[in-house]
């Protein structure tokens, strides 16, 4: 099971979306044995896992889901074309990105892990974030447009504090970023690490960040394009299409018009994982 979680780029207990999901995961891996090691099997198990995480299906009453997951996922892996109920029930809405802001949400942790799983590179070294890099460089979730810069620019906290404006960044890199504008801190990073502009652009792309928007300090266009990129990552992990909501991500004015609705969503209780 540890091997599976590391492959999904989940290295620490605090980054585990749902501890409760480990129970059916362990049972599935034991039931399948060596058959779980095949690439096709690992893909299907990962699909089930991420549907549970991003559909936020393990935060409430879960006994019935446990009972169904073991036989259904095992059969699915072994060639039964009927999708497990967890995959069928999983649903992620585009608007949810706007309300994912803290580790209290399983989906927040999940997107963070998926960015690393899909190959995001360290800002400073340009290396893929593997377990050694993760621990030695103290990789964590940090703002892309710094919080203090956003506040000075008059951008609402409900936007700059969402997962759309965050990614996996080392503590050392985050200190270099400080509260400066992206156009400024990128120049500093490139100079200090000896990284060419073209290479830095590739590193930023690996985080699903549009380099041009970042270099121009264009928060809103960065925000809209990255939201779309994160939705694509989620679709890839779950194998399920997400209905887009153009009125949220189409323009700065329309995004600002959603402020009141976002405040209402903030007041709603998130599904919170059961932490042992």
Protein Blocks (a to p, Z undefined) as FASTA:
>chain_A
ZZmmmmnopabfklpmblmlmmmmmmmmmmnmmmlmpmklmmmmmmmmmmmmmnopalmc
fklmmmmmmmmmmmmmnopabdcfklmmpccdfklmmmmcbfkbmklmmmmmmmmmnopa
cfklopacdfklmmmnopadddfbdfklmmmnopafklmmpmklgccddfklmmmnmmad
fklmmmmmmmmnopafklmmmmmmmnopafklmmnopaklmmmmmmmmmmmmmmmmnopa
cdddfklmmpmklmmmmmmmmmmmmmpccdddddZZ
